[in-house]
Amino acid sequence: MVERRKLPWGLLLSVFVLLMVTAYYLSGLAKLEGVTLENWQNQFVYILLHPLQNWWNDLTFTFLGIALIVW
């Protein structure tokens, strides 16, 4: 009889949560003024240093949907 390996649900869930949190914070870039291709990393560091601030905006669902498709 062929035995199947169990799916690593814990790892899959961890990757899912990490992708969703990253997508939420990346969508916060749309809320900041003056974000360009040259300074988006500095602005993203600002978002990561202020995680409890509300970063929800119109593009959040789009970013979360893209993260769900990537997952």
LINBEL-V535281 format. One record per residue. N is the residue number from 1. PHI is phi as a letter, one per 20 degrees, with the letter a starting at -180 (* if undefined). Layout:
# LINBEL-V535281
{{N	PHI} {N	PHI}}
This chain:
# LINBEL-V535281
{{1	*} {2	e} {3	e} {4	e} {5	f} {6	f} {7	f} {8	f} {9	f} {10	f} {11	f} {12	f} {13	f} {14	f} {15	f} {16	f} {17	f} {18	f} {19	f} {20	f} {21	f} {22	f} {23	f} {24	f} {25	f} {26	f} {27	f} {28	f} {29	f} {30	f} {31	e} {32	e} {33	e} {34	m} {35	e} {36	c} {37	f} {38	e} {39	c} {40	f} {41	f} {42	f} {43	f} {44	f} {45	f} {46	f} {47	f} {48	f} {49	f} {50	c} {51	f} {52	e} {53	f} {54	f} {55	d} {56	f} {57	b} {58	f} {59	e} {60	f} {61	f} {62	f} {63	f} {64	f} {65	f} {66	f} {67	f} {68	f} {69	f} {70	f} {71	f}}
